[in-house]
Amino acid sequence: MNPIFGKCPVCGEELRVTKMECRSCGTEIGGQFAITRLARLSASDVEFVETFIKNRGNAYKVGEELEMPYSSVRARLTEIIRAMGYEPGAEPKDEPIAISPEKRKTILQDLARGKISADDAVRFLQGEAE
């Protein structure tokens, strides 16, 4: 079965659904039916959203799975939000930098072993230093 297109492949305008049919009994219903915001997304956008949901919204894990940097995951998410007809909220100015759980663990282990100071650990955890 082919997926629903949200936009016309010729002119790019929004399509409308005018007929639905039951696969089980063959009942047909005609009229004008709304296409959901998700159905308007491209196949690659739907794949991204599915990956995002599967990873419970963890942008770092999405990036790992799709082999893209955290900043690209955030940018792609913003594009999809706009494609769905929403305006994304303002970016928080003090949003923490995403670091991997492994890197966070290493920093905390180095702190516990006395390899780095508490001030250095804070800077590393906040992404201010490498």
Backbone atoms as SQL, in Angstrom:
CREATE TABLE atoms (id INTEGER PRIMARY KEY, chain TEXT, resi INTEGER, resn TEXT, atom TEXT, x REAL, y REAL, z REAL);
INSERT INTO atoms VALUES
  (1, 'A', 1, 'MET', 'N', 0.842, -1.174, 0.000),
  (2, 'A', 1, 'MET', 'CA', 0.000, 0.000, 0.000),
  (3, 'A', 1, 'MET', 'C', 0.890, 1.241, 0.000),
  (4, 'A', 2, 'ASN', 'N', 0.543, 2.210, -0.798),
  (5, 'A', 2, 'ASN', 'CA', 1.302, 3.451, -0.882),
  (6, 'A', 2, 'ASN', 'C', 0.951, 4.377, 0.276),
  (7, 'A', 3, 'PRO', 'N', 1.941, 5.145, 0.752),
  (8, 'A', 3, 'PRO', 'CA', 1.650, 6.102, 1.822),
  (9, 'A', 3, 'PRO', 'C', 0.862, 7.294, 1.282),
  (10, 'A', 4, 'ILE', 'N', 0.173, 7.986, 2.169),
  (11, 'A', 4, 'ILE', 'CA', -0.556, 9.202, 1.782),
  (12, 'A', 4, 'ILE', 'C', 0.450, 10.315, 1.542),
  (13, 'A', 5, 'PHE', 'N', 0.263, 11.042, 0.460),
  (14, 'A', 5, 'PHE', 'CA', 1.060, 12.233, 0.203),
  (15, 'A', 5, 'PHE', 'C', 0.328, 13.413, 0.811),
  (16, 'A', 6, 'GLY', 'N', 1.029, 14.273, 1.488),
  (17, 'A', 6, 'GLY', 'CA', 0.402, 15.460, 2.048),
  (18, 'A', 6, 'GLY', 'C', 0.421, 16.615, 1.068),
  (19, 'A', 7, 'LYS', 'N', 1.391, 16.570, 0.142),
  (20, 'A', 7, 'LYS', 'CA', 1.543, 17.656, -0.833),
  (21, 'A', 7, 'LYS', 'C', 1.520, 17.078, -2.238),
  (22, 'A', 8, 'CYS', 'N', 1.028, 17.874, -3.156),
  (23, 'A', 8, 'CYS', 'CA', 0.962, 17.469, -4.554),
  (24, 'A', 8, 'CYS', 'C', 2.379, 17.305, -5.104),
  (25, 'A', 9, 'PRO', 'N', 2.685, 16.167, -5.740),
  (26, 'A', 9, 'PRO', 'CA', 4.022, 15.982, -6.292),
  (27, 'A', 9, 'PRO', 'C', 4.293, 16.861, -7.515),
  (28, 'A', 10, 'VAL', 'N', 3.246, 17.463, -8.087),
  (29, 'A', 10, 'VAL', 'CA', 3.417, 18.312, -9.269),
  (30, 'A', 10, 'VAL', 'C', 3.647, 19.767, -8.869),
  (31, 'A', 11, 'CYS', 'N', 2.722, 20.328, -8.069),
  (32, 'A', 11, 'CYS', 'CA', 2.810, 21.762, -7.759),
  (33, 'A', 11, 'CYS', 'C', 3.205, 22.066, -6.317),
  (34, 'A', 12, 'GLY', 'N', 3.189, 21.056, -5.438),
  (35, 'A', 12, 'GLY', 'CA', 3.606, 21.270, -4.059),
  (36, 'A', 12, 'GLY', 'C', 2.521, 21.767, -3.122),
  (37, 'A', 13, 'GLU', 'N', 1.318, 21.975, -3.640),
  (38, 'A', 13, 'GLU', 'CA', 0.219, 22.440, -2.785),
  (39, 'A', 13, 'GLU', 'C', -0.361, 21.271, -1.993),
  (40, 'A', 14, 'GLU', 'N', -1.104, 21.603, -0.937),
  (41, 'A', 14, 'GLU', 'CA', -1.687, 20.581, -0.075),
  (42, 'A', 14, 'GLU', 'C', -2.759, 19.785, -0.816),
  (43, 'A', 15, 'LEU', 'N', -2.709, 18.465, -0.661),
  (44, 'A', 15, 'LEU', 'CA', -3.719, 17.587, -1.247),
  (45, 'A', 15, 'LEU', 'C', -4.894, 17.434, -0.288),
  (46, 'A', 16, 'ARG', 'N', -6.037, 17.030, -0.816),
  (47, 'A', 16, 'ARG', 'CA', -7.176, 16.703, 0.037),
  (48, 'A', 16, 'ARG', 'C', -7.620, 15.286, -0.289),
  (49, 'A', 17, 'VAL', 'N', -8.037, 14.586, 0.727),
  (50, 'A', 17, 'VAL', 'CA', -8.525, 13.219, 0.574),
  (51, 'A', 17, 'VAL', 'C', -10.022, 13.307, 0.329),
  (52, 'A', 18, 'THR', 'N', -10.495, 12.645, -0.732),
  (53, 'A', 18, 'THR', 'CA', -11.922, 12.716, -1.067),
  (54, 'A', 18, 'THR', 'C', -12.623, 11.365, -1.012),
  (55, 'A', 19, 'LYS', 'N', -11.864, 10.286, -0.791),
  (56, 'A', 19, 'LYS', 'CA', -12.489, 8.967, -0.747),
  (57, 'A', 19, 'LYS', 'C', -11.703, 8.073, 0.203),
  (58, 'A', 20, 'MET', 'N', -12.447, 7.302, 1.001),
  (59, 'A', 20, 'MET', 'CA', -11.825, 6.308, 1.872),
  (60, 'A', 20, 'MET', 'C', -12.575, 4.995, 1.681),
  (61, 'A', 21, 'GLU', 'N', -11.841, 3.900, 1.823),
  (62, 'A', 21, 'GLU', 'CA', -12.443, 2.587, 1.609),
  (63, 'A', 21, 'GLU', 'C', -11.981, 1.624, 2.695),
  (64, 'A', 22, 'CYS', 'N', -12.904, 0.805, 3.190),
  (65, 'A', 22, 'CYS', 'CA', -12.585, -0.225, 4.176),
  (66, 'A', 22, 'CYS', 'C', -11.968, -1.415, 3.450),
  (67, 'A', 23, 'ARG', 'N', -10.790, -1.830, 3.878),
  (68, 'A', 23, 'ARG', 'CA', -10.136, -2.980, 3.247),
  (69, 'A', 23, 'ARG', 'C', -10.867, -4.278, 3.547),
  (70, 'A', 24, 'SER', 'N', -11.574, -4.325, 4.649),
  (71, 'A', 24, 'SER', 'CA', -12.239, -5.561, 5.051),
  (72, 'A', 24, 'SER', 'C', -13.546, -5.798, 4.300),
  (73, 'A', 25, 'CYS', 'N', -14.444, -4.796, 4.324),
  (74, 'A', 25, 'CYS', 'CA', -15.773, -5.024, 3.743),
  (75, 'A', 25, 'CYS', 'C', -16.015, -4.267, 2.442),
  (76, 'A', 26, 'GLY', 'N', -15.096, -3.378, 2.060),
  (77, 'A', 26, 'GLY', 'CA', -15.245, -2.652, 0.808),
  (78, 'A', 26, 'GLY', 'C', -16.106, -1.403, 0.888),
  (79, 'A', 27, 'THR', 'N', -16.602, -1.047, 2.075),
  (80, 'A', 27, 'THR', 'CA', -17.397, 0.172, 2.216),
  (81, 'A', 27, 'THR', 'C', -16.573, 1.371, 1.777),
  (82, 'A', 28, 'GLU', 'N', -17.190, 2.250, 0.968),
  (83, 'A', 28, 'GLU', 'CA', -16.525, 3.464, 0.506),
  (84, 'A', 28, 'GLU', 'C', -17.232, 4.676, 1.083),
  (85, 'A', 29, 'ILE', 'N', -16.439, 5.656, 1.490),
  (86, 'A', 29, 'ILE', 'CA', -16.971, 6.910, 2.019),
  (87, 'A', 29, 'ILE', 'C', -16.338, 8.038, 1.222),
  (88, 'A', 30, 'GLY', 'N', -17.167, 8.937, 0.709),
  (89, 'A', 30, 'GLY', 'CA', -16.676, 10.077, -0.048),
  (90, 'A', 30, 'GLY', 'C', -16.900, 11.367, 0.715),
  (91, 'A', 31, 'GLY', 'N', -16.106, 12.348, 0.433),
  (92, 'A', 31, 'GLY', 'CA', -16.213, 13.655, 1.083),
  (93, 'A', 31, 'GLY', 'C', -14.855, 14.328, 1.076),
  (94, 'A', 32, 'GLN', 'N', -14.681, 15.292, 1.943),
  (95, 'A', 32, 'GLN', 'CA', -13.384, 15.949, 2.084),
  (96, 'A', 32, 'GLN', 'C', -12.872, 15.651, 3.484),
  (97, 'A', 33, 'PHE', 'N', -11.701, 15.032, 3.549),
  (98, 'A', 33, 'PHE', 'CA', -11.133, 14.603, 4.815),
  (99, 'A', 33, 'PHE', 'C', -9.800, 15.308, 5.038),
  (100, 'A', 34, 'ALA', 'N', -9.572, 15.692, 6.272),
  (101, 'A', 34, 'ALA', 'CA', -8.330, 16.390, 6.612),
  (102, 'A', 34, 'ALA', 'C', -7.160, 15.409, 6.638),
  (103, 'A', 35, 'ILE', 'N', -6.025, 15.880, 6.202),
  (104, 'A', 35, 'ILE', 'CA', -4.789, 15.117, 6.283),
  (105, 'A', 35, 'ILE', 'C', -4.066, 15.600, 7.536),
  (106, 'A', 36, 'THR', 'N', -3.618, 14.676, 8.364),
  (107, 'A', 36, 'THR', 'CA', -2.932, 15.064, 9.598),
  (108, 'A', 36, 'THR', 'C', -1.612, 15.760, 9.289),
  (109, 'A', 37, 'ARG', 'N', -1.136, 16.498, 10.250),
  (110, 'A', 37, 'ARG', 'CA', 0.150, 17.193, 10.087),
  (111, 'A', 37, 'ARG', 'C', 1.279, 16.197, 9.825),
  (112, 'A', 38, 'LEU', 'N', 1.232, 15.062, 10.489),
  (113, 'A', 38, 'LEU', 'CA', 2.278, 14.057, 10.273),
  (114, 'A', 38, 'LEU', 'C', 2.231, 13.492, 8.862),
  (115, 'A', 39, 'ALA', 'N', 1.030, 13.341, 8.315),
  (116, 'A', 39, 'ALA', 'CA', 0.891, 12.799, 6.961),
  (117, 'A', 39, 'ALA', 'C', 1.422, 13.767, 5.913),
  (118, 'A', 40, 'ARG', 'N', 1.571, 15.022, 6.270),
  (119, 'A', 40, 'ARG', 'CA', 2.097, 16.019, 5.331),
  (120, 'A', 40, 'ARG', 'C', 3.616, 15.965, 5.209),
  (121, 'A', 41, 'LEU', 'N', 4.259, 15.240, 6.103),
  (122, 'A', 41, 'LEU', 'CA', 5.720, 15.187, 6.093),
  (123, 'A', 41, 'LEU', 'C', 6.233, 14.266, 4.994),
  (124, 'A', 42, 'SER', 'N', 7.451, 14.534, 4.552),
  (125, 'A', 42, 'SER', 'CA', 8.094, 13.657, 3.572),
  (126, 'A', 42, 'SER', 'C', 8.447, 12.333, 4.251),
  (127, 'A', 43, 'ALA', 'N', 8.752, 11.336, 3.442),
  (128, 'A', 43, 'ALA', 'CA', 9.110, 10.019, 3.978),
  (129, 'A', 43, 'ALA', 'C', 10.340, 10.111, 4.883),
  (130, 'A', 44, 'SER', 'N', 11.328, 10.917, 4.487),
  (131, 'A', 44, 'SER', 'CA', 12.538, 11.029, 5.314),
  (132, 'A', 44, 'SER', 'C', 12.243, 11.760, 6.625),
  (133, 'A', 45, 'ASP', 'N', 11.322, 12.728, 6.589),
  (134, 'A', 45, 'ASP', 'CA', 10.940, 13.417, 7.824),
  (135, 'A', 45, 'ASP', 'C', 10.198, 12.472, 8.766),
  (136, 'A', 46, 'VAL', 'N', 9.329, 11.630, 8.216),
  (137, 'A', 46, 'VAL', 'CA', 8.604, 10.652, 9.040),
  (138, 'A', 46, 'VAL', 'C', 9.596, 9.679, 9.672),
  (139, 'A', 47, 'GLU', 'N', 10.578, 9.246, 8.901),
  (140, 'A', 47, 'GLU', 'CA', 11.605, 8.343, 9.431),
  (141, 'A', 47, 'GLU', 'C', 12.351, 9.003, 10.591),
  (142, 'A', 48, 'PHE', 'N', 12.686, 10.291, 10.433),
  (143, 'A', 48, 'PHE', 'CA', 13.369, 11.026, 11.500),
  (144, 'A', 48, 'PHE', 'C', 12.490, 11.102, 12.747),
  (145, 'A', 49, 'VAL', 'N', 11.207, 11.437, 12.560),
  (146, 'A', 49, 'VAL', 'CA', 10.274, 11.542, 13.689),
  (147, 'A', 49, 'VAL', 'C', 10.136, 10.191, 14.389),
  (148, 'A', 50, 'GLU', 'N', 10.051, 9.115, 13.628),
  (149, 'A', 50, 'GLU', 'CA', 9.955, 7.781, 14.226),
  (150, 'A', 50, 'GLU', 'C', 11.203, 7.468, 15.055),
  (151, 'A', 51, 'THR', 'N', 12.369, 7.820, 14.533),
  (152, 'A', 51, 'THR', 'CA', 13.619, 7.606, 15.269),
  (153, 'A', 51, 'THR', 'C', 13.633, 8.451, 16.535),
  (154, 'A', 52, 'PHE', 'N', 13.169, 9.691, 16.431),
  (155, 'A', 52, 'PHE', 'CA', 13.107, 10.602, 17.576),
  (156, 'A', 52, 'PHE', 'C', 12.194, 10.030, 18.664),
  (157, 'A', 53, 'ILE', 'N', 11.036, 9.534, 18.271),
  (158, 'A', 53, 'ILE', 'CA', 10.087, 8.961, 19.237),
  (159, 'A', 53, 'ILE', 'C', 10.655, 7.680, 19.847),
  (160, 'A', 54, 'LYS', 'N', 11.232, 6.829, 18.996),
  (161, 'A', 54, 'LYS', 'CA', 11.805, 5.564, 19.472),
  (162, 'A', 54, 'LYS', 'C', 12.865, 5.810, 20.542),
  (163, 'A', 55, 'ASN', 'N', 13.600, 6.917, 20.396),
  (164, 'A', 55, 'ASN', 'CA', 14.655, 7.271, 21.342),
  (165, 'A', 55, 'ASN', 'C', 14.162, 8.225, 22.428),
  (166, 'A', 56, 'ARG', 'N', 12.832, 8.295, 22.580),
  (167, 'A', 56, 'ARG', 'CA', 12.191, 9.091, 23.632),
  (168, 'A', 56, 'ARG', 'C', 12.620, 10.552, 23.634),
  (169, 'A', 57, 'GLY', 'N', 12.871, 11.087, 22.458),
  (170, 'A', 57, 'GLY', 'CA', 13.213, 12.492, 22.342),
  (171, 'A', 57, 'GLY', 'C', 14.643, 12.826, 22.714),
  (172, 'A', 58, 'ASN', 'N', 15.475, 11.827, 22.904),
  (173, 'A', 58, 'ASN', 'CA', 16.870, 12.055, 23.262),
  (174, 'A', 58, 'ASN', 'C', 17.651, 12.366, 21.983),
  (175, 'A', 59, 'ALA', 'N', 17.928, 13.654, 21.770),
  (176, 'A', 59, 'ALA', 'CA', 18.578, 14.092, 20.536),
  (177, 'A', 59, 'ALA', 'C', 19.967, 13.482, 20.379),
  (178, 'A', 60, 'TYR', 'N', 20.653, 13.259, 21.483),
  (179, 'A', 60, 'TYR', 'CA', 21.978, 12.651, 21.390),
  (180, 'A', 60, 'TYR', 'C', 21.877, 11.241, 20.802),
  (181, 'A', 61, 'LYS', 'N', 20.923, 10.436, 21.300),
  (182, 'A', 61, 'LYS', 'CA', 20.756, 9.066, 20.800),
  (183, 'A', 61, 'LYS', 'C', 20.278, 9.063, 19.351),
  (184, 'A', 62, 'VAL', 'N', 19.426, 10.023, 18.992),
  (185, 'A', 62, 'VAL', 'CA', 18.981, 10.148, 17.600),
  (186, 'A', 62, 'VAL', 'C', 20.194, 10.398, 16.713),
  (187, 'A', 63, 'GLY', 'N', 21.061, 11.301, 17.148),
  (188, 'A', 63, 'GLY', 'CA', 22.271, 11.602, 16.397),
  (189, 'A', 63, 'GLY', 'C', 23.163, 10.388, 16.219),
  (190, 'A', 64, 'GLU', 'N', 23.306, 9.611, 17.285),
  (191, 'A', 64, 'GLU', 'CA', 24.110, 8.385, 17.188),
  (192, 'A', 64, 'GLU', 'C', 23.512, 7.420, 16.168),
  (193, 'A', 65, 'GLU', 'N', 22.200, 7.217, 16.259),
  (194, 'A', 65, 'GLU', 'CA', 21.548, 6.255, 15.370),
  (195, 'A', 65, 'GLU', 'C', 21.585, 6.704, 13.915),
  (196, 'A', 66, 'LEU', 'N', 21.395, 7.996, 13.681),
  (197, 'A', 66, 'LEU', 'CA', 21.368, 8.515, 12.310),
  (198, 'A', 66, 'LEU', 'C', 22.735, 9.011, 11.844),
  (199, 'A', 67, 'GLU', 'N', 23.732, 8.866, 12.715),
  (200, 'A', 67, 'GLU', 'CA', 25.101, 9.297, 12.409),
  (201, 'A', 67, 'GLU', 'C', 25.147, 10.758, 11.985),
  (202, 'A', 68, 'MET', 'N', 24.573, 11.606, 12.831),
  (203, 'A', 68, 'MET', 'CA', 24.610, 13.043, 12.578),
  (204, 'A', 68, 'MET', 'C', 24.905, 13.763, 13.887),
  (205, 'A', 69, 'PRO', 'N', 25.577, 14.912, 13.826),
  (206, 'A', 69, 'PRO', 'CA', 25.891, 15.633, 15.059),
  (207, 'A', 69, 'PRO', 'C', 24.629, 16.174, 15.745),
  (208, 'A', 70, 'TYR', 'N', 24.763, 16.393, 17.037),
  (209, 'A', 70, 'TYR', 'CA', 23.660, 16.898, 17.853),
  (210, 'A', 70, 'TYR', 'C', 23.055, 18.163, 17.240),
  (211, 'A', 71, 'SER', 'N', 23.904, 19.076, 16.786),
  (212, 'A', 71, 'SER', 'CA', 23.405, 20.338, 16.218),
  (213, 'A', 71, 'SER', 'C', 22.566, 20.088, 14.962),
  (214, 'A', 72, 'SER', 'N', 22.930, 19.080, 14.175),
  (215, 'A', 72, 'SER', 'CA', 22.152, 18.748, 12.977),
  (216, 'A', 72, 'SER', 'C', 20.810, 18.127, 13.344),
  (217, 'A', 73, 'VAL', 'N', 20.796, 17.334, 14.419),
  (218, 'A', 73, 'VAL', 'CA', 19.531, 16.759, 14.897),
  (219, 'A', 73, 'VAL', 'C', 18.592, 17.886, 15.301),
  (220, 'A', 74, 'ARG', 'N', 19.107, 18.862, 16.052),
  (221, 'A', 74, 'ARG', 'CA', 18.285, 19.995, 16.498),
  (222, 'A', 74, 'ARG', 'C', 17.771, 20.799, 15.295),
  (223, 'A', 75, 'ALA', 'N', 18.642, 21.034, 14.315),
  (224, 'A', 75, 'ALA', 'CA', 18.242, 21.803, 13.133),
  (225, 'A', 75, 'ALA', 'C', 17.176, 21.052, 12.339),
  (226, 'A', 76, 'ARG', 'N', 17.351, 19.757, 12.187),
  (227, 'A', 76, 'ARG', 'CA', 16.365, 18.941, 11.449),
  (228, 'A', 76, 'ARG', 'C', 15.023, 18.948, 12.166),
  (229, 'A', 77, 'LEU', 'N', 15.057, 18.845, 13.483),
  (230, 'A', 77, 'LEU', 'CA', 13.826, 18.882, 14.267),
  (231, 'A', 77, 'LEU', 'C', 13.109, 20.217, 14.076),
  (232, 'A', 78, 'THR', 'N', 13.853, 21.304, 14.051),
  (233, 'A', 78, 'THR', 'CA', 13.263, 22.628, 13.819),
  (234, 'A', 78, 'THR', 'C', 12.608, 22.690, 12.442),
  (235, 'A', 79, 'GLU', 'N', 13.273, 22.134, 11.430),
  (236, 'A', 79, 'GLU', 'CA', 12.696, 22.104, 10.077),
  (237, 'A', 79, 'GLU', 'C', 11.380, 21.329, 10.058),
  (238, 'A', 80, 'ILE', 'N', 11.352, 20.198, 10.744),
  (239, 'A', 80, 'ILE', 'CA', 10.148, 19.368, 10.767),
  (240, 'A', 80, 'ILE', 'C', 9.025, 20.067, 11.524),
  (241, 'A', 81, 'ILE', 'N', 9.362, 20.724, 12.609),
  (242, 'A', 81, 'ILE', 'CA', 8.353, 21.485, 13.358),
  (243, 'A', 81, 'ILE', 'C', 7.705, 22.517, 12.439),
  (244, 'A', 82, 'ARG', 'N', 8.517, 23.207, 11.660),
  (245, 'A', 82, 'ARG', 'CA', 7.981, 24.215, 10.722),
  (246, 'A', 82, 'ARG', 'C', 7.174, 23.555, 9.606),
  (247, 'A', 83, 'ALA', 'N', 7.645, 22.408, 9.110),
  (248, 'A', 83, 'ALA', 'CA', 6.921, 21.702, 8.046),
  (249, 'A', 83, 'ALA', 'C', 5.541, 21.261, 8.517),
  (250, 'A', 84, 'MET', 'N', 5.402, 21.048, 9.812),
  (251, 'A', 84, 'MET', 'CA', 4.111, 20.652, 10.373),
  (252, 'A', 84, 'MET', 'C', 3.208, 21.856, 10.632),
  (253, 'A', 85, 'GLY', 'N', 3.719, 23.059, 10.356),
  (254, 'A', 85, 'GLY', 'CA', 2.905, 24.257, 10.510),
  (255, 'A', 85, 'GLY', 'C', 3.023, 24.937, 11.856),
  (256, 'A', 86, 'TYR', 'N', 3.985, 24.517, 12.650),
  (257, 'A', 86, 'TYR', 'CA', 4.213, 25.136, 13.956),
  (258, 'A', 86, 'TYR', 'C', 5.429, 26.044, 13.881),
  (259, 'A', 87, 'GLU', 'N', 5.517, 26.952, 14.825),
  (260, 'A', 87, 'GLU', 'CA', 6.712, 27.777, 14.951),
  (261, 'A', 87, 'GLU', 'C', 7.443, 27.293, 16.198),
  (262, 'A', 88, 'PRO', 'N', 8.687, 26.848, 16.032),
  (263, 'A', 88, 'PRO', 'CA', 9.403, 26.337, 17.204),
  (264, 'A', 88, 'PRO', 'C', 9.607, 27.437, 18.236),
  (265, 'A', 89, 'GLY', 'N', 9.642, 27.044, 19.500),
  (266, 'A', 89, 'GLY', 'CA', 9.891, 27.999, 20.576),
  (267, 'A', 89, 'GLY', 'C', 11.294, 28.557, 20.470),
  (268, 'A', 90, 'ALA', 'N', 11.504, 29.655, 21.144),
  (269, 'A', 90, 'ALA', 'CA', 12.824, 30.279, 21.146),
  (270, 'A', 90, 'ALA', 'C', 13.830, 29.334, 21.793),
  (271, 'A', 91, 'GLU', 'N', 15.026, 29.341, 21.265),
  (272, 'A', 91, 'GLU', 'CA', 16.086, 28.517, 21.828),
  (273, 'A', 91, 'GLU', 'C', 16.502, 29.104, 23.172),
  (274, 'A', 92, 'PRO', 'N', 16.547, 28.290, 24.212),
  (275, 'A', 92, 'PRO', 'CA', 17.032, 28.794, 25.496),
  (276, 'A', 92, 'PRO', 'C', 18.482, 29.232, 25.362),
  (277, 'A', 93, 'LYS', 'N', 18.809, 30.375, 25.943),
  (278, 'A', 93, 'LYS', 'CA', 20.168, 30.901, 25.811),
  (279, 'A', 93, 'LYS', 'C', 21.182, 30.056, 26.563),
  (280, 'A', 94, 'ASP', 'N', 20.774, 29.509, 27.671),
  (281, 'A', 94, 'ASP', 'CA', 21.704, 28.743, 28.492),
  (282, 'A', 94, 'ASP', 'C', 21.455, 27.247, 28.383),
  (283, 'A', 95, 'GLU', 'N', 21.050, 26.807, 27.208),
  (284, 'A', 95, 'GLU', 'CA', 20.785, 25.380, 27.028),
  (285, 'A', 95, 'GLU', 'C', 22.079, 24.600, 27.198),
  (286, 'A', 96, 'PRO', 'N', 22.052, 23.562, 28.021),
  (287, 'A', 96, 'PRO', 'CA', 23.275, 22.793, 28.230),
  (288, 'A', 96, 'PRO', 'C', 23.698, 22.066, 26.957),
  (289, 'A', 97, 'ILE', 'N', 24.988, 21.947, 26.798),
  (290, 'A', 97, 'ILE', 'CA', 25.545, 21.215, 25.670),
  (291, 'A', 97, 'ILE', 'C', 25.352, 19.724, 25.941),
  (292, 'A', 98, 'ALA', 'N', 24.909, 19.008, 24.941),
  (293, 'A', 98, 'ALA', 'CA', 24.701, 17.569, 25.116),
  (294, 'A', 98, 'ALA', 'C', 26.037, 16.853, 25.021),
  (295, 'A', 99, 'ILE', 'N', 26.349, 16.099, 26.053),
  (296, 'A', 99, 'ILE', 'CA', 27.531, 15.245, 25.993),
  (297, 'A', 99, 'ILE', 'C', 27.052, 13.816, 26.193),
  (298, 'A', 100, 'SER', 'N', 27.817, 12.907, 25.662),
  (299, 'A', 100, 'SER', 'CA', 27.401, 11.508, 25.731),
  (300, 'A', 100, 'SER', 'C', 27.438, 11.011, 27.172),
  (301, 'A', 101, 'PRO', 'N', 26.602, 10.032, 27.473),
  (302, 'A', 101, 'PRO', 'CA', 26.640, 9.441, 28.815),
  (303, 'A', 101, 'PRO', 'C', 28.026, 8.867, 29.144),
  (304, 'A', 102, 'GLU', 'N', 28.704, 8.330, 28.134),
  (305, 'A', 102, 'GLU', 'CA', 30.036, 7.767, 28.357),
  (306, 'A', 102, 'GLU', 'C', 31.031, 8.855, 28.742),
  (307, 'A', 103, 'LYS', 'N', 30.952, 10.000, 28.030),
  (308, 'A', 103, 'LYS', 'CA', 31.869, 11.099, 28.329),
  (309, 'A', 103, 'LYS', 'C', 31.580, 11.659, 29.723),
  (310, 'A', 104, 'ARG', 'N', 30.298, 11.791, 30.059),
  (311, 'A', 104, 'ARG', 'CA', 29.914, 12.276, 31.388),
  (312, 'A', 104, 'ARG', 'C', 30.484, 11.348, 32.469),
  (313, 'A', 105, 'LYS', 'N', 30.377, 10.040, 32.247),
  (314, 'A', 105, 'LYS', 'CA', 30.880, 9.059, 33.210),
  (315, 'A', 105, 'LYS', 'C', 32.396, 9.185, 33.361),
  (316, 'A', 106, 'THR', 'N', 33.099, 9.349, 32.243),
  (317, 'A', 106, 'THR', 'CA', 34.554, 9.495, 32.286),
  (318, 'A', 106, 'THR', 'C', 34.954, 10.734, 33.068),
  (319, 'A', 107, 'ILE', 'N', 34.255, 11.843, 32.841),
  (320, 'A', 107, 'ILE', 'CA', 34.558, 13.088, 33.561),
  (321, 'A', 107, 'ILE', 'C', 34.373, 12.880, 35.063),
  (322, 'A', 108, 'LEU', 'N', 33.270, 12.257, 35.447),
  (323, 'A', 108, 'LEU', 'CA', 32.999, 12.037, 36.871),
  (324, 'A', 108, 'LEU', 'C', 34.000, 11.059, 37.489),
  (325, 'A', 109, 'GLN', 'N', 34.424, 10.058, 36.721),
  (326, 'A', 109, 'GLN', 'CA', 35.445, 9.131, 37.218),
  (327, 'A', 109, 'GLN', 'C', 36.779, 9.846, 37.398),
  (328, 'A', 110, 'ASP', 'N', 37.147, 10.705, 36.434),
  (329, 'A', 110, 'ASP', 'CA', 38.389, 11.470, 36.546),
  (330, 'A', 110, 'ASP', 'C', 38.346, 12.384, 37.765),
  (331, 'A', 111, 'LEU', 'N', 37.199, 12.973, 38.029),
  (332, 'A', 111, 'LEU', 'CA', 37.036, 13.825, 39.209),
  (333, 'A', 111, 'LEU', 'C', 37.211, 12.993, 40.482),
  (334, 'A', 112, 'ALA', 'N', 36.567, 11.832, 40.534),
  (335, 'A', 112, 'ALA', 'CA', 36.656, 10.972, 41.720),
  (336, 'A', 112, 'ALA', 'C', 38.079, 10.484, 41.964),
  (337, 'A', 113, 'ARG', 'N', 38.841, 10.285, 40.905),
  (338, 'A', 113, 'ARG', 'CA', 40.223, 9.801, 41.030),
  (339, 'A', 113, 'ARG', 'C', 41.220, 10.931, 41.260),
  (340, 'A', 114, 'GLY', 'N', 40.728, 12.169, 41.241),
  (341, 'A', 114, 'GLY', 'CA', 41.609, 13.308, 41.469),
  (342, 'A', 114, 'GLY', 'C', 42.393, 13.730, 40.244),
  (343, 'A', 115, 'LYS', 'N', 42.039, 13.218, 39.076),
  (344, 'A', 115, 'LYS', 'CA', 42.748, 13.574, 37.843),
  (345, 'A', 115, 'LYS', 'C', 42.403, 14.988, 37.379),
  (346, 'A', 116, 'ILE', 'N', 41.196, 15.454, 37.723),
  (347, 'A', 116, 'ILE', 'CA', 40.776, 16.813, 37.366),
  (348, 'A', 116, 'ILE', 'C', 40.139, 17.462, 38.590),
  (349, 'A', 117, 'SER', 'N', 40.130, 18.791, 38.584),
  (350, 'A', 117, 'SER', 'CA', 39.519, 19.526, 39.699),
  (351, 'A', 117, 'SER', 'C', 38.006, 19.600, 39.515),
  (352, 'A', 118, 'ALA', 'N', 37.311, 19.985, 40.573),
  (353, 'A', 118, 'ALA', 'CA', 35.859, 20.147, 40.501),
  (354, 'A', 118, 'ALA', 'C', 35.499, 21.232, 39.490),
  (355, 'A', 119, 'ASP', 'N', 36.282, 22.316, 39.467),
  (356, 'A', 119, 'ASP', 'CA', 36.013, 23.394, 38.505),
  (357, 'A', 119, 'ASP', 'C', 36.165, 22.899, 37.068),
  (358, 'A', 120, 'ASP', 'N', 37.214, 22.097, 36.824),
  (359, 'A', 120, 'ASP', 'CA', 37.402, 21.540, 35.481),
  (360, 'A', 120, 'ASP', 'C', 36.245, 20.613, 35.118),
  (361, 'A', 121, 'ALA', 'N', 35.820, 19.788, 36.079),
  (362, 'A', 121, 'ALA', 'CA', 34.708, 18.868, 35.820),
  (363, 'A', 121, 'ALA', 'C', 33.451, 19.631, 35.429),
  (364, 'A', 122, 'VAL', 'N', 33.168, 20.721, 36.133),
  (365, 'A', 122, 'VAL', 'CA', 31.988, 21.535, 35.810),
  (366, 'A', 122, 'VAL', 'C', 32.106, 22.080, 34.394),
  (367, 'A', 123, 'ARG', 'N', 33.282, 22.614, 34.045),
  (368, 'A', 123, 'ARG', 'CA', 33.479, 23.161, 32.692),
  (369, 'A', 123, 'ARG', 'C', 33.309, 22.076, 31.629),
  (370, 'A', 124, 'PHE', 'N', 33.880, 20.896, 31.881),
  (371, 'A', 124, 'PHE', 'CA', 33.749, 19.787, 30.928),
  (372, 'A', 124, 'PHE', 'C', 32.289, 19.370, 30.774),
  (373, 'A', 125, 'LEU', 'N', 31.584, 19.243, 31.893),
  (374, 'A', 125, 'LEU', 'CA', 30.178, 18.821, 31.853),
  (375, 'A', 125, 'LEU', 'C', 29.291, 19.852, 31.168),
  (376, 'A', 126, 'GLN', 'N', 29.670, 21.121, 31.257),
  (377, 'A', 126, 'GLN', 'CA', 28.897, 22.177, 30.602),
  (378, 'A', 126, 'GLN', 'C', 29.330, 22.394, 29.158),
  (379, 'A', 127, 'GLY', 'N', 30.339, 21.632, 28.717),
  (380, 'A', 127, 'GLY', 'CA', 30.781, 21.721, 27.332),
  (381, 'A', 127, 'GLY', 'C', 31.654, 22.922, 27.040),
  (382, 'A', 128, 'GLU', 'N', 32.186, 23.559, 28.085),
  (383, 'A', 128, 'GLU', 'CA', 33.009, 24.753, 27.888),
  (384, 'A', 128, 'GLU', 'C', 34.454, 24.426, 27.569),
  (385, 'A', 129, 'ALA', 'N', 34.875, 23.204, 27.825),
  (386, 'A', 129, 'ALA', 'CA', 36.257, 22.801, 27.566),
  (387, 'A', 129, 'ALA', 'C', 36.251, 21.352, 27.108),
  (388, 'A', 130, 'GLU', 'N', 37.294, 20.968, 26.433),
  (389, 'A', 130, 'GLU', 'CA', 37.408, 19.570, 25.967),
  (390, 'A', 130, 'GLU', 'C', 38.367, 18.818, 26.827);
